[in-house]
Amino acid sequence: MQTNKNLFSGILGKMIVTKEGKRLGFIKDVTFETRSGELINLVVKDPTLYTKNLNLERTTSNELLIPHSAIIAIGDFIIVSEEDLI
């Protein structure tokens, strides 16, 4: 069985949008579980004002995090479910 893999270099800098089309920012980095390699969060670069007003988890350096569970699709954009962010 073949699985689709998205390399880190391929998603770095991509725009993050909700399925409703609201822009959230760009991917700056990711956090992952070192033992399993499981993706945990997307670190947001240049968050929009809308994104800043969401109740998102933050890193110790106050960067916003979007949980992996909110990701719907990865293509030209990273599409996330806004319901899974709130």
GROMACS elastic network, one bead per residue, 0.5 to 0.9 nm:
[ bonds ]
;  ai    aj funct       b0    kb
    6     9     6  0.83688   500
    6    10     6  0.64252   500
    6    11     6  0.70958   500
    6    74     6  0.80770   500
    7    10     6  0.51546   500
    7    11     6  0.67779   500
    7    12     6  0.88504   500
    8    11     6  0.54495   500
    8    12     6  0.60612   500
    8    29     6  0.83954   500
    8    30     6  0.81528   500
    9    12     6  0.53272   500
    9    13     6  0.85960   500
   10    13     6  0.83637   500
   10    14     6  0.82174   500
   11    14     6  0.54889   500
   11    15     6  0.88517   500
   11    27     6  0.70832   500
   11    74     6  0.80028   500
   11    75     6  0.85338   500
   11    76     6  0.88375   500
   11    77     6  0.85338   500
   11    78     6  0.80163   500
   12    15     6  0.89750   500
   12    26     6  0.79317   500
   12    27     6  0.53751   500
   12    28     6  0.61322   500
   12    29     6  0.67053   500
   12    30     6  0.86998   500
   13    26     6  0.54085   500
   13    28     6  0.60893   500
   13    29     6  0.85196   500
   13    45     6  0.81307   500
   14    25     6  0.84932   500
   14    26     6  0.53906   500
   14    27     6  0.56249   500
   14    28     6  0.85853   500
   14    75     6  0.88600   500
   14    76     6  0.71696   500
   14    77     6  0.57860   500
   14    78     6  0.66676   500
   15    23     6  0.74442   500
   15    24     6  0.75447   500
   15    25     6  0.57839   500
   15    27     6  0.65867   500
   15    76     6  0.79745   500
   15    77     6  0.52277   500
   15    78     6  0.61551   500
   15    79     6  0.86008   500
   16    22     6  0.86003   500
   16    23     6  0.61694   500
   16    24     6  0.54108   500
   16    25     6  0.54415   500
   16    26     6  0.54626   500
   16    27     6  0.69474   500
   16    44     6  0.82896   500
   16    77     6  0.59136   500
   16    79     6  0.60032   500
   16    80     6  0.72475   500
   17    20     6  0.77991   500
   17    21     6  0.56585   500
   17    22     6  0.53602   500
   17    24     6  0.54930   500
   17    25     6  0.74685   500
   17    26     6  0.88251   500
   17    77     6  0.68772   500
   17    78     6  0.61932   500
   17    79     6  0.51022   500
   17    80     6  0.62492   500
   17    81     6  0.87138   500
   18    21     6  0.51244   500
   18    22     6  0.51970   500
   18    23     6  0.66398   500
   18    24     6  0.73819   500
   18    78     6  0.82582   500
   18    79     6  0.54003   500
   18    81     6  0.56633   500
   18    82     6  0.57770   500
   19    22     6  0.75086   500
   19    72     6  0.80949   500
   19    79     6  0.58426   500
   19    80     6  0.60259   500
   19    81     6  0.58981   500
   19    82     6  0.72788   500
   20    81     6  0.83904   500
   20    82     6  0.81101   500
   21    79     6  0.85077   500
   22    50     6  0.83449   500
   23    26     6  0.87880   500
   23    47     6  0.85143   500
   23    48     6  0.69681   500
   23    50     6  0.81222   500
   23    51     6  0.80401   500
   24    44     6  0.79177   500
   24    46     6  0.83293   500
   24    47     6  0.56606   500
   24    48     6  0.54652   500
   24    49     6  0.83371   500
   24    50     6  0.70363   500
   24    51     6  0.52802   500
   24    52     6  0.86536   500
   25    44     6  0.59763   500
   25    45     6  0.58373   500
   25    46     6  0.52865   500
   25    48     6  0.58454   500
   25    51     6  0.76258   500
   26    43     6  0.83133   500
   26    44     6  0.55718   500
   26    46     6  0.63378   500
   26    47     6  0.71716   500
   26    78     6  0.87469   500
   27    30     6  0.77159   500
   27    42     6  0.64296   500
   27    43     6  0.59315   500
   27    44     6  0.50858   500
   27    45     6  0.57375   500
   27    46     6  0.87603   500
   27    78     6  0.85876   500
   28    42     6  0.75878   500
   28    43     6  0.54458   500
   28    44     6  0.54793   500
   28    46     6  0.85834   500
   29    41     6  0.86495   500
   29    42     6  0.61545   500
   29    44     6  0.72916   500
   29    45     6  0.82113   500
   30    39     6  0.71793   500
   30    40     6  0.74399   500
   30    41     6  0.56588   500
   30    43     6  0.54563   500
   30    44     6  0.88155   500
   30    65     6  0.87154   500
   31    38     6  0.87482   500
   31    39     6  0.62217   500
   31    40     6  0.54623   500
   31    41     6  0.51138   500
   31    42     6  0.64696   500
   31    43     6  0.73750   500
   31    65     6  0.89351   500
   32    35     6  0.88706   500
   32    36     6  0.83308   500
   32    37     6  0.59255   500
   32    38     6  0.54017   500
   32    41     6  0.69289   500
   33    36     6  0.57454   500
   33    37     6  0.51625   500
   33    38     6  0.52110   500
   33    39     6  0.65666   500
   33    40     6  0.68460   500
   34    37     6  0.52431   500
   34    38     6  0.75463   500
   35    38     6  0.81146   500
   36    39     6  0.89158   500
   39    42     6  0.81900   500
   39    67     6  0.87496   500
   39    68     6  0.63584   500
   40    66     6  0.86369   500
   40    67     6  0.60997   500
   40    68     6  0.53000   500
   40    69     6  0.80300   500
   41    65     6  0.58390   500
   41    66     6  0.53448   500
   41    68     6  0.50927   500
   41    69     6  0.84177   500
   42    64     6  0.83331   500
   42    65     6  0.55247   500
   42    66     6  0.50205   500
   42    67     6  0.63822   500
   42    68     6  0.67965   500
   43    58     6  0.87330   500
   43    59     6  0.84126   500
   43    63     6  0.66918   500
   43    64     6  0.59635   500
   43    66     6  0.65720   500
   44    47     6  0.60902   500
   44    63     6  0.66993   500
   44    64     6  0.54971   500
   44    65     6  0.61430   500
   44    66     6  0.73187   500
   45    63     6  0.78296   500
   45    64     6  0.80864   500
   47    50     6  0.79341   500
   47    51     6  0.57360   500
   47    52     6  0.64575   500
   47    63     6  0.89841   500
   47    64     6  0.77384   500
   48    51     6  0.51038   500
   48    52     6  0.63635   500
   48    53     6  0.88424   500
   49    52     6  0.50724   500
   49    53     6  0.64600   500
   50    53     6  0.53146   500
   50    54     6  0.67748   500
   51    54     6  0.53023   500
   51    55     6  0.84877   500
   51    56     6  0.81844   500
   51    64     6  0.83790   500
   52    55     6  0.78265   500
   52    56     6  0.80148   500
   52    64     6  0.78059   500
   53    56     6  0.83992   500
   54    85     6  0.76811   500
   54    86     6  0.69444   500
   55    85     6  0.76907   500
   55    86     6  0.64644   500
   56    64     6  0.62519   500
   56    65     6  0.62193   500
   56    66     6  0.69050   500
   56    67     6  0.88137   500
   56    85     6  0.68790   500
   56    86     6  0.75809   500
   57    62     6  0.88744   500
   57    63     6  0.84504   500
   57    64     6  0.61066   500
   57    65     6  0.54253   500
   57    66     6  0.74463   500
   57    67     6  0.85441   500
   58    61     6  0.76438   500
   58    62     6  0.52035   500
   58    63     6  0.52233   500
   58    65     6  0.55537   500
   58    66     6  0.89698   500
   59    62     6  0.50174   500
   59    63     6  0.51556   500
   59    64     6  0.65880   500
   59    65     6  0.70869   500
   60    63     6  0.74495   500
   66    69     6  0.84791   500
   66    70     6  0.71609   500
   66    71     6  0.84795   500
   66    80     6  0.86825   500
   66    85     6  0.71380   500
   67    70     6  0.56670   500
   67    71     6  0.75394   500
   67    84     6  0.82677   500
   67    85     6  0.75209   500
   68    71     6  0.55354   500
   68    80     6  0.88578   500
   69    72     6  0.81498   500
   69    80     6  0.86493   500
   69    81     6  0.87968   500
   69    84     6  0.72825   500
   70    79     6  0.84253   500
   70    80     6  0.51269   500
   70    81     6  0.52111   500
   70    82     6  0.73678   500
   70    83     6  0.80162   500
   70    84     6  0.51331   500
   70    85     6  0.65430   500
   71    74     6  0.76830   500
   71    78     6  0.70900   500
   71    79     6  0.59746   500
   71    81     6  0.64684   500
   71    84     6  0.87286   500
   72    78     6  0.77453   500
   72    79     6  0.54779   500
   72    80     6  0.51155   500
   72    81     6  0.64175   500
   73    77     6  0.79948   500
   73    78     6  0.60093   500
   73    79     6  0.51647   500
   73    80     6  0.70862   500
   74    77     6  0.60954   500
   74    79     6  0.63903   500
   75    78     6  0.63091   500
   75    79     6  0.81594   500
   80    83     6  0.88096   500
   80    84     6  0.79799   500
   80    85     6  0.83757   500
   81    84     6  0.54725   500
   81    85     6  0.69355   500
   82    85     6  0.51204   500
   82    86     6  0.67132   500
   83    86     6  0.56440   500
